[in-house]
Amino acid sequence: MSRQKVDNDMITGLAASKLTGAMPAISAAALTGIGDGITKSASDPATNTNPSDGVGALWLNTTDSNLFACTDATTDSNVWYNVGGGDGDVQPWTFPGTISGYSSGGQISSSNYNIIDKFSFSSDGDATDVGDLSTATRQGSSNSSSTNGYNTGGVKAGIVVDIDKFSFITDGNGTDIADLTLARRYMAGQSYETHGYTSGGNAGVDVIDKFTFAADNDATDVGNLSVSRAYCGGQSSPTHGYTCGGVGSNVIDKFSFSSDGDATDVGDLSITMEHGVGQSSFTNGYNSGGKSSAANVINKFSFSSDNNATDIGNLTVGRYSLAGQSSTVSGYTSGGYTTYNIIDKFSFSSDGDATDVGNLTVGRELSGGQQV
């Protein structure tokens, strides 16, 4: 029987039921336009790992078998989601948190506390005590990196320069790891991806201090506020730090994270507000509470344009000397004078009043607020 080679023109249609037997082996080299679609590396991708395939690109860490998918392909700001069920999604740093808020230290009836309270952003509820600061502290400022919370300055036995640090990854106690440039209290705290900042303080301090998150080193003086003041609130945009209000002040100051230098006055709060606290969304800063006739006020101002703040809502209870926390969708206030244990929450997506969503383990004032 003669055999004839089958070419493309000889088959116009063929039912699968007519095919029997095994197909011969085909070399993978003959296949084009098909790849495994996975980049293999001994390490995780980074935000500046720019995939040629864009969204949907896969990255396998051959060391720990974690698999990442690119969900946002923005040059040098890529987001890699861990699809293998592990921890550690890779995405650009942002100040607002996605997991938990913290309230650290504080005061009750002139007695200092060292409590580190933690509460969930994903579900409303009470806080739990997860550790202690190195020493009971009140009246300091606070900062947040992607892995640690910080309490800076304040009052222990006296006014101090201490920078306390505690882990977000594992619940536990804080440690004293470095010093500010000068001892002070009642200042504001700001946070960038790589550094923490403290600004203002008593009495008549206009200093902006900066310290690195990468190493436990002392802070350096990198600039000055436009007006020296204490009892002010702090906010953090992706590019700038803000210091709001204070004793006898409604000033909104702004300073750059990318270059050291002085702050500039870019707007005003709706009222003169001291003892208030700051929150930050991706696009706006908020200053809430305070020691004034309108101690329940929530002020809001834009990060994209230098303008005055507007009154957009109220806390559930007017109070001052409270702590502030920020998730990606909501602002929080916790504690306050006089020894309230309230955790309030207000929306970033729509202007309006706050709701009471939980309680601290111990009602107190003059605490620090952090988030992850």
Buried (B, 14 or more C-beta within 10 A) or exposed (E): EEEEEEEEEEEEEEEEEEEEEEEEEEEEEEEEEEEEEEBEEEEBBEBEBBBEEEEEBBBBBEEEEBBBBBBBBEEEEBBBBBBEEBEEBBBBEBBBBBEBBBBBBBBBEEEBBBBBBBBBBEEBEBBBEBBBBBBBBBBBBBBBBBEBBBBBBBBBEEBBBBBBBBBBEEBEBBEBBBBBBBBBBBBBBBBBBEBBBBBBBBEEBBBBBBBBBEEEEBBBEBBBBBBBBBBBBBBBBBEBBBBBBBBEBBBBBBBBBEEEEBBBBBBBBBBBBBBBBBBBBEEBBBBBBBBBEBBBBBBBBBBEEEEBBEBBBBBBBBBBBBBBBBBBEBBBBBBBBEBBBBBBBBBBEEEEBBBEBBBBBBBBBBBBBBBB
